[in-house]
Amino acid sequence: MDIGSLFIILALLVLVGIFISRPLLERKDAKITSEEIKVEHDHSALLAERDRILDALEELDFDYAIGKIPEEDYPAQRNLLIQRGAYILQELDKYEGESEQEQAETRLESAITARRMAVRQGSQTHTTNAVHSSADTAGTVQSGADDEIEALIAARRRKRSDKSAGFCPQCGNAVTQSDRFCSKCGTTLA
């Protein structure tokens, strides 16, 4: 080996060493504090809990509709889930940092929308006189937290129904409209 090839090998080793050590040097500059990690973890845990409660409410409503849950147990279970959901939403509001005015306006708008929908559904399903339907509507009055959760449930149901595209012809796994391949078996979807 001549001296020229030794210098080329040495230069390559230096370049490779710099290339390998670059991520280690950059990582020191972008330190994330443990407090930021804890806040992010708490926020994601609250989001997961919110989704779990929405799923549980949806499942409870479905089970009640098909008769799996007794009529006397349903209101108590639903109220517990709604109270827990309201608490989770309050905690999420703290993380999201909305101002009190914006938060109040948003809740008011969602409550008004939910009431209008409930009144429309009540007037469409009931064919009795106006006094009876107004008594039914007054019986469905719920607190602001209940209306907010109901609006979230309705939005989640719409989101799920819009994205569902059926099942994989090969394995039967549920697929969405945006899927090109089955996530379970890898079959190409048309």
Phi, psi and omega per residue, in radians:
M1 nan 2.392 3.109
D2 -1.663 3.005 -3.036
I3 -1.181 -0.528 3.136
G4 -1.128 -0.755 3.137
S5 -1.204 -0.554 3.083
L6 -1.149 -0.709 3.107
F7 -1.154 -0.636 3.114
I8 -1.163 -0.755 3.109
I9 -1.109 -0.755 3.114
L10 -1.094 -0.733 3.121
A11 -1.121 -0.719 3.098
L12 -1.114 -0.710 3.105
L13 -1.103 -0.698 3.098
V14 -1.117 -0.799 3.125
L15 -1.090 -0.731 3.110
V16 -1.125 -0.722 3.107
G17 -1.078 -0.740 3.101
I18 -1.148 -0.740 -3.140
F19 -1.095 -0.714 -3.131
I20 -1.257 -0.653 -3.084
S21 -1.422 -0.217 -3.122
R22 -1.016 -0.830 3.112
P23 -1.081 -0.582 3.124
L24 -1.187 -0.651 3.117
L25 -1.273 -0.667 3.115
E26 -1.197 -0.598 -3.127
R27 -1.091 -0.575 3.117
K28 -1.152 -0.583 -3.140
D29 -1.263 -0.569 -3.064
A30 -1.802 0.849 3.129
K31 -1.191 2.425 3.066
I32 -1.922 2.233 -3.100
T33 -1.306 2.734 3.139
S34 -1.143 -0.483 3.103
E35 -1.172 -0.723 3.097
E36 -1.129 -0.670 3.109
I37 -1.124 -0.749 -3.141
K38 -1.120 -0.743 3.139
V39 -1.113 -0.772 3.126
E40 -1.120 -0.694 3.117
H41 -1.133 -0.777 3.123
D42 -1.091 -0.732 3.138
H43 -1.100 -0.781 -3.140
S44 -1.196 -0.572 3.075
A45 -1.147 -0.685 3.103
L46 -1.158 -0.697 3.097
L47 -1.104 -0.713 3.113
A48 -1.156 -0.696 3.116
E49 -1.138 -0.696 3.090
R50 -1.049 -0.805 3.129
D51 -1.106 -0.680 3.126
R52 -1.110 -0.733 -3.133
I53 -1.187 -0.698 3.089
L54 -1.085 -0.728 3.085
D55 -1.112 -0.723 3.140
A56 -1.135 -0.706 3.094
L57 -1.120 -0.746 3.122
E58 -1.098 -0.748 3.129
E59 -1.160 -0.711 3.120
L60 -1.089 -0.778 3.118
D61 -1.092 -0.706 3.130
F62 -1.155 -0.793 3.130
D63 -1.080 -0.651 3.104
Y64 -1.190 -0.686 -3.118
A65 -1.136 -0.590 3.140
I66 -1.609 -0.032 3.023
G67 1.611 0.253 3.132
K68 -1.353 -0.420 -3.102
I69 -1.930 2.282 3.128
P70 -1.090 2.622 -3.088
E71 -1.089 -0.544 -3.117
E72 -1.378 -0.377 3.135
D73 -1.559 -0.455 -3.035
Y74 -1.031 -0.874 -3.095
P75 -1.076 -0.686 -3.120
A76 -1.151 -0.778 3.138
Q77 -1.147 -0.716 3.131
R78 -1.131 -0.748 3.134
N79 -1.105 -0.687 3.098
L80 -1.079 -0.781 3.128
L81 -1.149 -0.676 -3.137
I82 -1.186 -0.710 3.100
Q83 -1.104 -0.769 3.115
R84 -1.124 -0.706 3.098
G85 -1.112 -0.692 3.107
A86 -1.117 -0.704 3.109
Y87 -1.115 -0.753 3.135
I88 -1.099 -0.736 3.127
L89 -1.127 -0.639 3.074
Q90 -1.123 -0.726 3.116
E91 -1.159 -0.679 3.097
L92 -1.134 -0.624 3.099
D93 -1.073 -0.606 3.105
K94 -1.122 -0.695 -3.132
Y95 -1.293 -0.626 -3.081
E96 -1.342 -0.339 2.998
G97 1.241 0.513 3.065
E98 -1.245 2.557 3.081
S99 -1.253 2.746 -3.109
E100 -1.066 -0.666 -3.127
Q101 -1.142 -0.832 3.131
E102 -1.090 -0.690 -3.133
Q103 -1.119 -0.785 -3.135
A104 -1.129 -0.731 3.130
E105 -1.131 -0.722 3.132
T106 -1.111 -0.784 3.136
R107 -1.148 -0.682 3.127
L108 -1.111 -0.786 3.121
E109 -1.096 -0.738 3.137
S110 -1.188 -0.605 3.104
A111 -1.164 -0.733 3.127
I112 -1.114 -0.765 3.130
T113 -1.083 -0.766 -3.140
A114 -1.126 -0.703 3.118
R115 -1.136 -0.744 3.135
R116 -1.090 -0.712 3.112
M117 -1.136 -0.716 -3.139
A118 -1.135 -0.696 3.128
V119 -1.169 -0.735 3.112
R120 -1.085 -0.786 3.130
Q121 -1.147 -0.682 3.136
G122 -1.156 -0.697 -3.131
S123 -1.296 -0.455 3.121
Q124 -1.368 -0.617 -3.064
T125 -1.513 -0.430 -3.120
H126 -1.738 2.271 3.116
T127 -1.897 0.248 -3.127
T128 -1.454 -3.090 -3.069
N129 -1.232 2.951 -3.029
A130 -1.145 -0.577 3.138
V131 -1.148 -0.745 3.135
H132 -1.150 -0.730 -3.127
S133 -1.201 -0.593 3.102
S134 -1.229 -0.555 3.070
A135 -1.188 -0.671 3.084
D136 -1.124 -0.737 -3.141
T137 -1.121 -0.709 3.105
A138 -1.146 -0.516 3.123
G139 -1.291 -0.356 -3.130
T140 -1.619 0.117 -3.140
V141 -1.156 2.270 -3.122
Q142 -2.243 2.906 3.126
S143 -1.271 2.967 -3.119
G144 -1.042 -0.656 -3.136
A145 -1.162 -0.680 3.103
D146 -1.090 -0.761 -3.140
D147 -1.118 -0.678 -3.141
E148 -1.125 -0.760 3.132
I149 -1.166 -0.706 3.104
E150 -1.078 -0.684 3.112
A151 -1.145 -0.689 3.094
L152 -1.137 -0.692 3.110
I153 -1.105 -0.773 3.139
A154 -1.107 -0.713 3.125
A155 -1.143 -0.686 3.136
R156 -1.164 -0.685 3.108
R157 -1.126 -0.731 3.111
R158 -1.113 -0.719 -3.126
K159 -1.101 -0.748 -3.141
R160 -1.167 -0.735 -3.088
S161 -1.234 -0.542 3.128
D162 -1.222 -0.572 -3.023
K163 -1.625 -0.282 -3.089
S164 -1.215 2.319 -3.137
A165 -2.154 0.104 3.114
G166 1.961 -2.510 -3.046
F167 -2.301 2.734 3.105
C168 -1.183 2.317 3.140
P169 -1.227 -0.350 -3.101
Q170 -1.497 -0.913 -3.013
C171 -2.006 -0.226 3.114
G172 1.522 0.139 3.127
N173 -1.248 2.485 3.111
A174 -1.175 2.384 3.137
V175 -2.228 2.760 3.098
T176 -1.850 3.002 -3.089
Q177 -1.144 -0.546 -3.087
S178 -1.436 -0.146 -3.126
D179 -1.291 2.337 3.020
R180 -1.789 -0.400 3.117
F181 -2.307 2.622 3.073
C182 -1.220 2.319 -3.110
S183 -1.289 -0.283 -3.120
K184 -1.637 -0.850 -3.052
C185 -1.958 -0.229 3.091
G186 1.486 0.160 -3.139
T187 -1.149 2.424 3.090
T188 -1.249 2.261 3.141
L189 -1.730 2.498 -3.112
A190 -1.427 nan nan
